[in-house]
Amino acid sequence: MSLDNNPSIGDKIKMVRDARNLSQDHIATVINANRGTLSQIELGKKECPPQLLIDIKMAMDVEHLPMTSAEVPEYNKSLRGWYNAISGNDFVEAKELHNQLSVIKLLPHRKELIRFFRCMSAGCKYG
């Protein structure tokens, strides 16, 4: 794993896969890919093409998890949508967004996003 505060895509995939107790074989089967490819991505020996990352995230049921910096604005937009749903008493939407956004806890290096998520969660009162 990277020593800095920004793990590689491969590190993030491995973190989430381990947290979800999923094997490389399982992910490879679900996305119809070679397990060796997934292993090489996790080890940082191979780049992860954007579509493959989407497929891997879907296989791990974390499609809303911002693994790249380009995905953070969309996650932040969803956080604002969650706030708006709570403010508007749309508790069905708020619960759905809460479930989608809670995956941020799987990436411990995203401290700011995790703090904001937890702050929002602490103030949530669903009906």
NUBA-509854 format. One record per residue (C-alpha): x, y, z; residue number from 0. Coordinates in nm, 3 decimals. Layout:
<nodes>
        X        Y        Z  resi
        X        Y        Z   NUM
...
</nodes>
This chain:
<nodes>
        X        Y        Z  resi
    0.000    0.000    0.000     0
    0.113    0.354   -0.065     1
    0.277    0.526    0.229     2
    0.110    0.858    0.156     3
   -0.247    0.952    0.235     4
   -0.374    0.865   -0.113     5
   -0.368    0.490   -0.180     6
   -0.357    0.367   -0.539     7
   -0.669    0.237   -0.713     8
   -0.538   -0.115   -0.660     9
   -0.494   -0.050   -0.287    10
   -0.849    0.086   -0.266    11
   -0.993   -0.212   -0.452    12
   -0.813   -0.449   -0.216    13
   -0.926   -0.253    0.094    14
   -1.288   -0.266   -0.013    15
   -1.271   -0.625   -0.134    16
   -1.121   -0.735    0.199    17
   -1.375   -0.531    0.397    18
   -1.655   -0.698    0.200    19
   -1.493   -1.043    0.242    20
   -1.484   -1.096   -0.134    21
   -1.220   -1.300   -0.313    22
   -1.045   -1.200   -0.630    23
   -1.195   -1.512   -0.786    24
   -1.546   -1.399   -0.698    25
   -1.494   -1.049   -0.840    26
   -1.329   -1.188   -1.154    27
   -1.621   -1.427   -1.209    28
   -1.882   -1.154   -1.161    29
   -1.712   -0.914   -1.402    30
   -1.611   -1.191   -1.645    31
   -1.241   -1.111   -1.621    32
   -0.922   -1.295   -1.544    33
   -0.829   -1.313   -1.174    34
   -0.470   -1.242   -1.274    35
   -0.576   -0.907   -1.416    36
   -0.742   -0.812   -1.089    37
   -0.434   -0.926   -0.897    38
   -0.204   -0.716   -1.116    39
   -0.427   -0.410   -1.067    40
   -0.428   -0.458   -0.689    41
   -0.048   -0.495   -0.689    42
   -0.009   -0.178   -0.898    43
    0.145   -0.366   -1.189    44
   -0.138   -0.283   -1.427    45
   -0.359    0.021   -1.481    46
   -0.731   -0.014   -1.417    47
   -0.930    0.113   -1.715    48
   -1.230    0.329   -1.616    49
   -1.494    0.080   -1.734    50
   -1.324   -0.204   -1.550    51
   -1.322    0.006   -1.231    52
   -1.696    0.064   -1.272    53
   -1.749   -0.311   -1.317    54
   -1.536   -0.394   -1.013    55
   -1.719   -0.140   -0.798    56
   -2.055   -0.281   -0.908    57
   -1.937   -0.635   -0.829    58
   -1.842   -0.518   -0.479    59
   -2.172   -0.327   -0.442    60
   -1.995    0.007   -0.391    61
   -2.079    0.186   -0.714    62
   -2.120    0.517   -0.525    63
   -1.778    0.498   -0.359    64
   -1.542    0.771   -0.487    65
   -1.223    0.579   -0.568    66
   -1.080    0.847   -0.797    67
   -1.056    1.220   -0.744    68
   -1.282    1.266   -1.047    69
   -1.561    1.083   -0.858    70
   -1.549    1.305   -0.547    71
   -1.765    1.588   -0.692    72
   -2.045    1.338   -0.767    73
   -2.019    1.198   -0.414    74
   -2.037    1.553   -0.275    75
   -2.342    1.620   -0.493    76
   -2.507    1.311   -0.343    77
   -2.421    1.436    0.006    78
   -2.599    1.763   -0.075    79
   -2.893    1.564   -0.212    80
   -2.906    1.369    0.113    81
   -2.911    1.693    0.311    82
   -3.188    1.830    0.089    83
   -3.392    1.510    0.126    84
   -3.363    1.531    0.505    85
   -3.448    1.902    0.504    86
   -3.748    1.837    0.281    87
   -3.869    1.550    0.500    88
   -3.829    1.305    0.209    89
   -3.722    1.025    0.438    90
   -3.751    0.749    0.179    91
   -3.501    0.930   -0.044    92
   -3.286    1.021    0.257    93
   -3.259    0.658    0.369    94
   -3.170    0.545    0.017    95
   -2.899    0.810   -0.015    96
   -2.771    0.727    0.335    97
   -2.724    0.364    0.230    98
   -2.549    0.463   -0.093    99
   -2.320    0.711    0.080   100
   -2.230    0.495    0.380   101
   -1.975    0.303    0.172   102
   -1.731    0.592    0.228   103
   -1.640    0.427    0.557   104
   -1.461    0.157    0.356   105
   -1.189    0.406    0.256   106
   -1.031    0.523    0.584   107
   -0.798    0.771    0.410   108
   -1.103    0.981    0.307   109
   -1.119    1.135    0.654   110
   -1.293    1.459    0.553   111
   -1.571    1.281    0.364   112
   -1.612    1.028    0.645   113
   -1.636    1.307    0.906   114
   -1.899    1.488    0.702   115
   -2.094    1.165    0.648   116
   -2.086    1.087    1.020   117
   -2.187    1.441    1.110   118
   -2.484    1.417    0.876   119
   -2.571    1.070    1.010   120
   -2.570    1.192    1.369   121
   -2.828    1.457    1.285   122
   -3.056    1.226    1.087   123
   -3.404    1.165    1.217   124
   -3.606    0.958    0.973   125
   -3.971    1.010    1.052   126
</nodes>
